[in-house]
Amino acid sequence: MDAQAWDERYAGADPVWSMEPNEFVARECADLSPGRAVDLACGEGRNAIWLARNGWAVTAVDFSPVGIDKGRRRLAKDGPMDWPIDWQVADATTWSTDDLFDLAVLAYLQLPAAERRAAVRAAYDALAPGGTFLLVAHDSTNIAEGTGGPKDPEVLMTVEDVLDDLSDRTVEVIIAERVARAVERKDEHGGRSEMTAHDALVLLRHP
């Protein structure tokens, strides 16, 4: 999907995604000391807003101006903060910066391999020494073994794919594993059931 397609998807009044942070982003970042963070391909900004509310100075980047505007409006609705988010409309595959960050987040990026590689490298290369790289994505096995997520295998990935994207970089691997995520589903009768989605989780430290 290109930026225009995502603009159309984000155009509705309701969030496309929950405005709560992704559970793995919240879990892995909870004990980090706040500093400067970039949320690359931030969508509607749910993770960026959570990070900012927890003391991070956040740069939130997405190629959808509608998604960025939605995040900006959501943040304004929530009330003022000490550290406002720097919202940027830019493509994750070509974004670059002279700034250095303590945390780089890529959450549910959906790109073919070559474009994913460019975004992964852009995020990692923006880290200061000692910085943390966190990626969570729909795992390639989710189509056959899980629920939800895109059905195009071209935009799914494994932890091995992500590590290979950075094979010429020096990285310290903290976590690189497939993880399970509980997803609640409603049926046509109003009943609820819990299903399992499979994600790829990669947590790295920049030496």
C-alpha positions as CSV (number, residue, x, y, z in Angstrom):
1,M,0.0,0.0,0.0
2,D,1.2,3.5,-0.8
3,A,0.8,6.7,1.1
4,Q,-2.5,7.5,-0.6
5,A,-4.0,4.1,0.3
6,W,-3.0,4.6,3.9
7,D,-4.5,8.1,3.8
8,E,-7.8,6.6,2.7
9,R,-7.6,3.9,5.4
10,Y,-6.9,6.5,8.2
11,A,-9.5,8.9,6.9
12,G,-12.3,7.7,9.2
13,A,-13.0,9.3,12.5
14,D,-12.2,6.2,14.6
15,P,-8.7,4.9,15.0
16,V,-7.8,2.0,12.6
17,W,-5.7,0.5,15.4
18,S,-6.2,0.7,19.2
19,M,-4.8,3.9,20.6
20,E,-3.2,1.9,23.4
21,P,0.5,1.1,22.8
22,N,1.5,-2.2,21.4
23,E,2.0,-4.6,24.3
24,F,5.5,-5.5,23.3
25,V,6.5,-1.8,22.9
26,A,5.1,-1.1,26.3
27,R,6.7,-4.1,27.9
28,E,10.2,-3.7,26.4
29,C,10.4,0.1,26.9
30,A,8.9,0.3,30.4
31,D,12.2,0.0,32.1
32,L,14.3,2.1,29.7
33,S,15.5,5.5,30.9
34,P,13.6,8.1,28.8
35,G,15.7,10.0,26.2
36,R,15.2,10.7,22.6
37,A,13.0,8.3,20.6
38,V,12.0,7.9,16.9
39,D,8.9,6.0,16.0
40,L,9.4,5.2,12.3
41,A,6.3,4.4,10.3
42,C,4.2,5.5,13.3
43,G,0.8,5.3,11.7
44,E,-1.7,7.1,13.9
45,G,0.9,7.6,16.6
46,R,-0.3,5.3,19.4
47,N,3.2,4.2,20.4
48,A,4.7,7.7,19.9
49,I,2.0,9.2,22.2
50,W,2.6,6.5,24.9
51,L,6.4,7.1,24.8
52,A,5.9,10.9,25.1
53,R,3.5,10.4,28.0
54,N,6.3,8.4,29.6
55,G,8.9,11.1,29.4
56,W,10.5,10.5,25.9
57,A,11.2,13.3,23.5
58,V,9.7,11.7,20.4
59,T,10.0,12.1,16.7
60,A,7.1,10.4,15.0
61,V,7.5,9.7,11.3
62,D,5.0,8.3,8.7
63,F,4.4,8.8,5.0
64,S,0.7,9.3,5.5
65,P,-0.2,12.9,6.3
66,V,-3.7,11.8,7.4
67,G,-2.2,9.4,9.9
68,I,0.2,12.0,11.2
69,D,-2.6,14.6,11.5
70,K,-4.8,12.0,13.3
71,G,-2.0,11.4,15.8
72,R,-1.4,15.2,16.3
73,R,-5.1,15.7,17.0
74,R,-5.3,12.8,19.4
75,L,-2.3,14.2,21.3
76,A,-3.9,17.7,21.5
77,K,-7.2,16.1,22.8
78,D,-5.3,14.4,25.6
79,G,-3.9,17.6,26.8
80,P,-0.5,19.4,27.0
81,M,2.8,17.7,27.7
82,D,6.3,18.8,28.8
83,W,7.7,17.2,25.6
84,P,5.5,17.7,22.5
85,I,6.0,15.2,19.7
86,D,7.9,16.2,16.6
87,W,5.5,14.9,13.8
88,Q,7.2,14.4,10.4
89,V,5.6,13.3,7.1
90,A,8.3,11.1,5.5
91,D,8.8,7.7,4.0
92,A,10.5,5.2,6.3
93,T,12.5,3.8,3.5
94,T,14.2,7.1,2.6
95,W,14.0,9.0,5.9
96,S,17.3,10.2,7.3
97,T,18.5,12.5,10.0
98,D,21.6,14.0,11.5
99,D,20.1,13.5,15.0
100,L,20.9,10.5,17.1
101,F,18.3,8.7,19.2
102,D,18.3,6.5,22.3
103,L,15.4,4.4,21.0
104,A,14.2,3.5,17.5
105,V,10.8,1.8,17.2
106,L,9.4,0.0,14.1
107,A,6.0,-1.4,14.9
108,Y,4.0,-3.5,12.3
109,L,5.9,-2.3,9.3
110,Q,4.4,-3.9,6.2
111,L,6.8,-3.6,3.3
112,P,8.4,-6.0,0.8
113,A,12.0,-7.2,1.7
114,A,14.1,-4.5,-0.1
115,E,12.0,-1.6,1.3
116,R,11.8,-3.2,4.7
117,R,15.6,-3.5,4.7
118,A,16.0,0.2,3.9
119,A,13.6,1.2,6.8
120,V,15.3,-1.2,9.3
121,R,18.7,0.2,8.5
122,A,17.5,3.8,8.6
123,A,16.1,3.2,12.1
124,Y,19.2,1.4,13.4
125,D,21.6,3.9,11.9
126,A,19.8,6.8,13.7
127,L,20.8,5.3,17.1
128,A,23.4,6.8,19.4
129,P,25.9,4.4,20.9
130,G,24.1,2.4,23.6
131,G,20.7,3.0,21.9
132,T,17.9,0.5,21.7
133,F,16.3,-0.8,18.5
134,L,12.9,-2.4,18.8
135,L,10.9,-4.0,16.0
136,V,7.7,-5.9,16.3
137,A,5.9,-7.2,13.2
138,H,3.5,-9.7,11.9
139,D,5.5,-12.9,11.6
140,S,5.7,-14.9,8.4
141,T,4.1,-17.9,10.1
142,N,1.0,-15.9,11.1
143,I,-0.8,-16.5,7.8
144,A,-1.0,-20.3,8.4
145,E,-0.8,-20.5,12.2
146,G,-2.2,-17.3,13.6
147,T,-5.0,-14.8,13.2
148,G,-5.4,-11.3,11.7
149,G,-2.6,-9.3,10.0
150,P,-1.9,-9.0,6.3
151,K,-2.4,-12.0,4.1
152,D,0.4,-11.0,1.6
153,P,3.5,-13.0,2.5
154,E,5.6,-10.4,0.8
155,V,5.1,-7.9,3.6
156,L,5.6,-10.4,6.5
157,M,8.9,-11.2,8.1
158,T,10.9,-13.4,10.5
159,V,13.4,-12.3,13.1
160,E,16.1,-13.9,10.8
161,D,15.0,-11.5,8.0
162,V,15.5,-8.5,10.3
163,L,18.9,-9.7,11.6
164,D,20.0,-10.3,8.0
165,D,18.9,-6.7,7.1
166,L,21.6,-5.6,9.6
167,S,24.2,-8.3,9.0
168,D,26.8,-5.7,8.1
169,R,26.1,-3.7,11.2
170,T,27.5,-4.4,14.7
171,V,24.6,-5.2,16.9
172,E,24.0,-6.7,20.4
173,V,21.0,-9.1,20.2
174,I,18.8,-8.9,23.3
175,I,15.7,-10.6,22.0
176,A,15.1,-12.2,18.6
177,E,12.1,-14.6,18.7
178,R,8.6,-15.3,17.5
179,V,6.1,-14.2,20.2
180,A,2.4,-14.9,20.7
181,R,-0.2,-12.2,21.1
182,A,-3.7,-12.7,22.3
183,V,-6.4,-11.3,20.0
184,E,-10.0,-11.0,21.0
185,R,-12.6,-11.7,18.3
186,K,-16.4,-11.1,18.3
187,D,-18.8,-13.4,16.5
188,E,-22.1,-12.5,14.8
189,H,-24.0,-13.4,18.0
190,G,-22.0,-11.0,20.2
191,G,-19.9,-13.7,21.7
192,R,-16.2,-13.3,22.3
193,S,-13.3,-15.6,21.8
194,E,-9.5,-15.3,22.2
195,M,-7.3,-16.2,19.3
196,T,-3.5,-16.1,18.9
197,A,-1.5,-14.0,16.5
198,H,2.3,-14.6,15.9
199,D,4.7,-11.7,15.8
200,A,8.4,-11.3,15.2
201,L,10.1,-9.4,18.1
202,V,13.6,-8.1,17.7
203,L,15.3,-6.0,20.4
204,L,18.9,-4.9,19.8
205,R,21.4,-2.7,21.5
206,H,23.7,-0.4,19.5
207,P,27.2,-1.0,21.0
